[in-house]
Amino acid sequence: MSVIKKKKGFFGRLSEKLTDVITMRKKVDEEMLDELEEVLITSDIGMETTMNIMDELRRQIKDDYLDQPKYVKEALRDIMTALVDKGDRSALSADFPLVILMIGINGGGKTTTIAKLGHMLKSQGKTVLFAAADTFRAAAGEQLEIWGQRVGVKTVRHQEGADPGAVIFDAIQAAKSRNIDVLICDTAGRLQNKRNLMTELEKMNKIIDREYPEASKETLLILDATNGKNAVSQAKEFNGVAPLTGVVITKLDGTAKGGIAITIADEFDMPVKYIGVGEKIEDLERFDAESFVGSIFEEEE
């Protein structure tokens, strides 16, 4: 993870804070643990997740007689890795044809993430098609089509205000006729009306199940890391209206705190599938729990 390795943003600051708390102390005591707890909470790792981490850390300190700060650091790294490691669920489905519903609020990086994922899949030799099923946001379809042209992916779109379900239907027919491996569907990012959002997503899922029963399916929630705890609230809202299979954390560079990746993986038992680490089309990376958490604890080279 090139950007993470550079110690930018969240990774650099959290690494420095944890290192300061742990390495500057000669003994393991409650004062040190209290300071660790404060560092985690202020890094957008939620209160519940922080308590889970600290409870397990205290248990290991007691049961395994961790009497030196360096052992506490190792234990903390392993505990956090275990929280975010969802095993095989962290990987995108390898069963093709595959339909991916991309959901999330407007402004979270959904459209650019679709383009980045399309580019990644194409580079892996997969055939890809975009469906512009966000017909409510002005120029959303046009924006997706432009991105599709940049990465060499065709886009199925209707006019603004059209029925999103009709777009999904037509995109499925196109995907089947062209033997497309992966159909990636943009969806409306309206969070303010949960009932309408749920109805719309249910309709899309029914159309996919009816028209493309042989396809596997992923529903990915796009979350902006810079939104911090608000992103966790979004995960709670969307998780209540859609059968999510994973999340993509965007904008994990610059000043993003990034602790939401750990919180969401823990509180919702939700795999993080990808992370966005920059603005370039190549700046989407598969999430790796050991590398992600390891970057926090590695010493600056």
Solvent accessible surface area in square Angstrom, and as a share of the most:
residue,aa,sasa,rsa
1,M,46,0.20
2,S,73,0.47
3,V,22,0.13
4,I,0,0.00
5,K,105,0.45
6,K,133,0.56
7,K,27,0.11
8,K,97,0.41
9,G,14,0.14
10,F,5,0.02
11,F,4,0.02
12,G,8,0.08
13,R,96,0.35
14,L,2,0.01
15,S,9,0.06
16,E,111,0.50
17,K,83,0.35
18,L,1,0.01
19,T,32,0.19
20,D,76,0.40
21,V,16,0.09
22,I,1,0.01
23,T,77,0.45
24,M,150,0.67
25,R,61,0.22
26,K,198,0.84
27,K,130,0.55
28,V,31,0.18
29,D,39,0.20
30,E,94,0.42
31,E,103,0.46
32,M,0,0.00
33,L,9,0.05
34,D,74,0.38
35,E,57,0.26
36,L,0,0.00
37,E,40,0.18
38,E,111,0.50
39,V,15,0.09
40,L,0,0.00
41,I,41,0.21
42,T,66,0.38
43,S,6,0.04
44,D,12,0.06
45,I,0,0.00
46,G,11,0.10
47,M,114,0.51
48,E,105,0.47
49,T,0,0.00
50,T,0,0.00
51,M,64,0.29
52,N,64,0.33
53,I,0,0.00
54,M,0,0.00
55,D,89,0.46
56,E,53,0.24
57,L,0,0.00
58,R,72,0.26
59,R,119,0.43
60,Q,35,0.15
61,I,29,0.15
62,K,156,0.66
63,D,73,0.38
64,D,81,0.42
65,Y,180,0.69
66,L,28,0.14
67,D,97,0.50
68,Q,77,0.34
69,P,17,0.11
70,K,112,0.48
71,Y,80,0.30
72,V,0,0.00
73,K,27,0.12
74,E,77,0.35
75,A,9,0.07
76,L,0,0.00
77,R,90,0.33
78,D,81,0.42
79,I,12,0.06
80,M,0,0.00
81,T,25,0.15
82,A,74,0.58
83,L,36,0.18
84,V,0,0.00
85,D,75,0.39
86,K,36,0.15
87,G,47,0.45
88,D,136,0.71
89,R,112,0.41
90,S,15,0.10
91,A,36,0.28
92,L,24,0.12
93,S,29,0.19
94,A,84,0.65
95,D,98,0.51
96,F,76,0.32
97,P,35,0.22
98,L,1,0.00
99,V,0,0.00
100,I,0,0.00
101,L,1,0.00
102,M,0,0.00
103,I,0,0.00
104,G,1,0.01
105,I,41,0.21
106,N,70,0.36
107,G,67,0.65
108,G,2,0.02
109,G,18,0.17
110,K,11,0.05
111,T,11,0.06
112,T,46,0.27
113,T,4,0.02
114,I,0,0.00
115,A,0,0.00
116,K,20,0.08
117,L,1,0.00
118,G,0,0.00
119,H,57,0.26
120,M,31,0.14
121,L,6,0.03
122,K,82,0.35
123,S,86,0.55
124,Q,101,0.45
125,G,64,0.62
126,K,61,0.26
127,T,64,0.37
128,V,12,0.07
129,L,1,0.00
130,F,0,0.00
131,A,0,0.00
132,A,3,0.03
133,A,0,0.00
134,D,3,0.01
135,T,7,0.04
136,F,99,0.41
137,R,77,0.28
138,A,71,0.55
139,A,52,0.40
140,A,2,0.01
141,G,12,0.12
142,E,85,0.38
143,Q,67,0.30
144,L,1,0.00
145,E,50,0.22
146,I,73,0.37
147,W,44,0.15
148,G,0,0.00
149,Q,129,0.57
150,R,159,0.58
151,V,17,0.10
152,G,51,0.49
153,V,8,0.04
154,K,148,0.63
155,T,23,0.13
156,V,21,0.12
157,R,95,0.35
158,H,60,0.27
159,Q,144,0.64
160,E,113,0.51
161,G,57,0.55
162,A,21,0.16
163,D,65,0.34
164,P,11,0.07
165,G,3,0.03
166,A,37,0.28
167,V,0,0.00
168,I,0,0.00
169,F,77,0.32
170,D,56,0.29
171,A,0,0.00
172,I,0,0.00
173,Q,60,0.27
174,A,15,0.11
175,A,1,0.01
176,K,72,0.30
177,S,88,0.56
178,R,127,0.46
179,N,125,0.64
180,I,22,0.11
181,D,40,0.21
182,V,0,0.00
183,L,2,0.01
184,I,0,0.00
185,C,0,0.00
186,D,1,0.01
187,T,1,0.00
188,A,1,0.01
189,G,7,0.06
190,R,51,0.19
191,L,47,0.23
192,Q,155,0.69
193,N,61,0.31
194,K,100,0.42
195,R,138,0.50
196,N,69,0.36
197,L,2,0.01
198,M,43,0.19
199,T,68,0.40
200,E,19,0.08
201,L,2,0.01
202,E,73,0.33
203,K,89,0.38
204,M,1,0.00
205,N,19,0.10
206,K,139,0.59
207,I,12,0.06
208,I,3,0.02
209,D,81,0.42
210,R,152,0.55
211,E,36,0.16
212,Y,8,0.03
213,P,99,0.62
214,E,108,0.48
215,A,18,0.14
216,S,29,0.19
217,K,62,0.26
218,E,8,0.03
219,T,3,0.02
220,L,0,0.00
221,L,0,0.00
222,I,3,0.01
223,L,0,0.00
224,D,9,0.05
225,A,1,0.01
226,T,76,0.44
227,N,52,0.26
228,G,7,0.06
229,K,110,0.47
230,N,101,0.52
231,A,0,0.00
232,V,25,0.14
233,S,63,0.41
234,Q,14,0.06
235,A,3,0.02
236,K,142,0.60
237,E,65,0.29
238,F,1,0.00
239,N,59,0.30
240,G,59,0.57
241,V,12,0.07
242,A,8,0.06
243,P,89,0.56
244,L,22,0.11
245,T,51,0.30
246,G,0,0.00
247,V,1,0.00
248,V,1,0.00
249,I,0,0.00
250,T,8,0.05
251,K,82,0.35
252,L,4,0.02
253,D,43,0.22
254,G,43,0.41
255,T,109,0.63
256,A,3,0.02
257,K,86,0.36
258,G,0,0.00
259,G,0,0.00
260,I,0,0.00
261,A,0,0.00
262,I,0,0.00
263,T,1,0.01
264,I,0,0.00
265,A,0,0.00
266,D,29,0.15
267,E,65,0.29
268,F,43,0.18
269,D,79,0.41
270,M,14,0.06
271,P,3,0.02
272,V,0,0.00
273,K,9,0.04
274,Y,8,0.03
275,I,0,0.00
276,G,3,0.03
277,V,4,0.02
278,G,17,0.16
279,E,165,0.74
280,K,144,0.61
281,I,40,0.20
282,E,110,0.49
283,D,28,0.15
284,L,8,0.04
285,E,35,0.16
286,R,136,0.50
287,F,12,0.05
288,D,70,0.36
289,A,10,0.08
290,E,132,0.59
291,S,32,0.21
292,F,0,0.00
293,V,0,0.00
294,G,12,0.12
295,S,1,0.00
296,I,1,0.01
297,F,11,0.05
298,E,75,0.34
299,E,105,0.47
300,E,122,0.55
301,E,208,0.93
